[in-house]
Amino acid sequence: VGTKLKLAFEMNMHHTVGADLVNHCVNDIAVQGAAPMFFMDYLAVGKLEQRIAEKVIEGLADACKHNGCALIGGETAEMPGFYPDGEYDLAGFIVGVVEREKIVTGKTVEPGDIILGLPSTGLHTNGYSLARKLLFDVAKYEPETYVNEVKGKVGNELMHTHRSYWAIIKKLLTAECVSAMAHITGGGITENLPRVLPRGVAAVIEFGSWPVLPIFTHMQTLGNVPHDEMMRTFNMGLGMLLVVPSKKFKKAESVLDRAGEKHYAVGRIVKGERKVTYS
C-alpha cells in the first residue's frame, strides 16, 4: 500500500487500507484475464494493537469477499523496535486462474485500435510521497483542512479506496471485446500502457478526453509540477485502460453502458515503438 499508510496512521483510519491492497492485487492479475482465487496478507508491526489489526484484517476480508476470492491465511510479524508505535506495514500475495488460451497478452493489438479509460476514485495507491509533500509540506494543509478546489477535506480525498475493476473486466472478457488492459499504478499512463503493447505499435492519448479529478489539478498548481511528471506519477483520473479493436468498439461500449460503467475514449493505437505520446 506504500506511503498511503502514513496517512492512515495520521488519520487513525485503518479499515480502508486492506481493500486498497486486495483491489490493487486483483486488478494486477485481472488485466491478464485471471479471476482472483486466493489471497494472503503480510502484516508487520512493532507491537500488535488488537483494535488496529482487527480493522485492517476486516478490510482485507471484506474486499476478498467483494472480489469473490478467499483470504486463506497470512503472516502477522511482531518486531519490537522495528516500527514506531502505531505504525505497520502491509503487503499481499494473490493467486488467480485463467485458461491458457484465454490469457490476455496484448499480442493482437494493432494500429487503429481504440483506447478506453475507466475512471479512478482518486490516487488509488500511488504517488503518495509526492502528494504528501505538495499538500502537507508546500501547502501546509492538515488532513482535516477543507479545500475549495477539491470540494472536500484533504485527508478524505487522499484516502478514497483503490477501486477493483474485476466486475466490469469479467463482463468484457465474456464478451471477448478487449485485446489488452493496463492497470494504471506507479508510473502512470506513461509507463504502464507500453507494457501491454506488442512491438511495432505505440499509443496516442488525447488530453482533455476525460475529466481529470480536481485533486490532481490542485496538486499540479501547488507544486508547479510539469505535465509529463504528473502523467508519470499519478493515474490522473483513469485507473484502468482497455485496448479495444475498432470493429469491437460498439460491443465494448454496450457492455460498459449496460453495466452503468462510465468510460471515455481517450486515445488510439498507432505504428511506433511501445511508447505513449500525448496530443
Stockholm file with secondary structure:
# STOCKHOLM 1.0

chainA/1-279         VGTKLKLAFEMNMHHTVGADLVNHCVNDIAVQGAAPMFFMDYLAVGKLEQRIAEKVIEGLADACKHNGCALIGGETAEMPGFYPDGEYDLAGFIVGVVEREKIVTGKTVEPGDIILGLPSTGLHTNGYSLARKLLFDVAKYEPETYVNEVKGKVGNELMHTHRSYWAIIKKLLTAECVSAMAHITGGGITENLPRVLPRGVAAVIEFGSWPVLPIFTHMQTLGNVPHDEMMRTFNMGLGMLLVVPSKKFKKAESVLDRAGEKHYAVGRIVKGERKVTYS
#=GR chainA/1-279 SS CTTHHHHHHHHTCCSSHHHHHHHHHHHHHHTTTCEEEEEEEEEEESSCCHHHHHHHHHHHHHHHHHHTCEEEEEEEEECTTTSCTTCEEEEEEEEEECCGGGCCCSTTCCTTCEEEEEECSSSTTSCHHHHHIIIIIISCCCTTCEEGGGTEEHHHHHTCCCCCCHHHHHHHHHTTCCSEEEECCTTHHHHHSGGGCCTTEEEEECTTSSCCCHHHHHHHHHHTCCHHHHHHHCCTTEEEEEEECGGGHHHHHHHHHHTTCCCEEEEEEEESSSCEEEC
#=GC SS_cons         CTTHHHHHHHHTCCSSHHHHHHHHHHHHHHTTTCEEEEEEEEEEESSCCHHHHHHHHHHHHHHHHHHTCEEEEEEEEECTTTSCTTCEEEEEEEEEECCGGGCCCSTTCCTTCEEEEEECSSSTTSCHHHHHIIIIIISCCCTTCEEGGGTEEHHHHHTCCCCCCHHHHHHHHHTTCCSEEEECCTTHHHHHSGGGCCTTEEEEECTTSSCCCHHHHHHHHHHTCCHHHHHHHCCTTEEEEEEECGGGHHHHHHHHHHTTCCCEEEEEEEESSSCEEEC
//
